[in-house]
Structures are given as structure tokens and as C-alpha cells.
Amino acid sequence: MKSNVFVSGASGVVGYGILKSLRSREYKIYSSSIYPESIANYLSQHFALAPRTDVDNYSHWLSSFLEKNQINLAFAGIDLDMYYWSENRAVFASANCKLALNQADLIDLCKDKWYFHQQLKETACNPFLIPTTIENDYEKLLQFSGNSLIVKPRRGFGSKGVHLVKSEAEFKSTAFDPKESIVQPRVGDDQEEYTVAAFGDGLGGYFSMFSMKRKLASGGYTEEAQVVDNDQFEEAVSVFCNELKPIGPTNFQFRLENQIPKLLEINPRLSSSSSIRAKFGYNEAEMCIDFFLREKKPSLGKLRRGRAMRYIEEIIIEE
């Protein structure tokens, strides 16, 4: 009997990337989106129009959807679902549905970049962290991080709301609020940014990892990528995994400073570059099927090297 697999938020780059990565005919693929005209309609076998995750009737809709369709494994395609699902795991347990979801503690930790830094700065992770402050005095910030500052939201993802600041006037224009933002020195440059995937075992280690050098699109997702060796990131990833004990797909974003990986952020989920990795043989969605649904060690395909570029394409629906 085929298993039923569900991908939420499937109209976004992460969600439809998961759908594109699920290749086996051994399961039926269900998807949802809040948008009725969605690419998810054409990348999955069954599509459902979902309410927003932050409305009152979402819990009832989710529970009914899982039970009605006998969903066996669920993937969160957007951050809002990841947070809600993590806090409401009992809904899935009641429906006998397994979750392709990271540790609840790690998901909570990654919500706030300032809290994340404060929790890890006294650990073995410190050499791989970028110095971080919520100081709002510009003269003190110059002493802290030099002439180039990065102001970014404490909560959020991708490059949304990130500002490169080179003057006091530019700093003031960001309307900096220490309750909402952090400041970091600029580390490395745009040409030395990397996305590293590790599939955590939940015990402080990982089964496998895959590294790519990347170029970001304006929306914050990977636009171009080149497969690179894991060697320069293995120590950092091992230290973070030992401290945080991730389970399942975990995405580490680094820049290099004097050949030392410095962490930009951790996404405790499948990332926007997961579908690119799948084309090189590192298929995290299929690995989740093995690990979370079949309860076995995730298997790897034949890994390849090369470059990837994203471009706009069309699907035509004849009427």
C-alpha cells in the first residue's frame, strides 16, 4: 500500500522544491497552499486550498486534512508552518502522522538571532560565530566592527531586511531597534558564501553533508550554486551538531574569513537550495522518507559535481 506524503506551503520555492525532489512512485503526494492558482496544483497528485496558518480555524483544518487523507508523513514548506507544527506536534500524533521536522529546541533557538548568539557564544561553537551586538551607539559600533556594519532582523530568514551600513546617517536610516535587530561586522564578501546541508541523527552527529558555493537572488534564495568539497566545513558542522543535536535536514549558511567558516545562520529545515542538491544526488526529501517514515538510515544517491543556475520557466494550462 502506498504511503501518503504531504507538503505544505507548496507554492513557495522551498515547498515546490520538495515536490520536485519527491520522485518515487511508492507514495501519493498531497500539497497545500493559501493560493488557489498555484504551481503546487501541477506538481502533486492532490492539492488542497489551506487557510493561513495564523488564523483560528487552521488547527481544525489541519487535523481534518491529515485524518481524511491518512497522511503518513508531513513536510513544512514555510517557516510559519514549521513553527506552528513544532509547537503542536500532538495534532500529528493524534492523526498517526509522522513529521519531517527538526528538534523543537533547535527550531525555537533559531527563531531569534540574538538569542541564538547569546546561547552559543560560551560554547565550542564560538570560533565559528560572527560577533553580534544590539548596541545602538554608532561610535561604539565602529569600535566593535569597523566601518562596514551589517544590520539584520533578529527574526526572519534569507536576506530580507538586511542592510549594509557604512555611515552614521545610513545607520540612523535603518531605524535600529535592539528589540528587533542585531548588528554584526561584515564578514567575507558575496563571492564567498556557502550553503551546507547536513542530515542530523538527533544524537549530536550527522549521516552525511553536502556543500555548495552560492550566489543569492534578490529574494534571498540560491540563484546559482557550485558543488564544493566538504573538508573546510566539516569541523564547524561537527561542532554545531554536537552542541545542537539536529535531526533531519539542517541547513548551515557560512561565509569564509581567513579560510575559517563563520556562521550566517542555521535553517533547521529543508532550504530553498534542497531541490538543487537533489539534482546532484543529495536528495534530502527522499532521505526524510527513509529516516522519518521508514525509520532507517537515509540512503544517498550517486553524488555528482557541477554548477547549477535557476531561471524562470512556464507551465501552460490549456483551457
Beta strands, then each sheet from edge to edge (+ up, - down):
strand 1: 3-7
strand 2: 27-33
strand 3: 46-49
strand 4: 73-75
strand 5: 98-99
strand 6: 149-153
strand 7: 163-165
strand 8: 181-185
strand 9: 193-201
strand 10: 206-216
strand 11: 222-228
strand 12: 247-257
strand 13: 260-267
strand 14: 307-309
sheet 1: 3+ 2+ 1+ 4+ 5+
sheet 2: 7+ 6- 8+
sheet 3: 13+ 12- 9+ 10- 11+ 14-
end
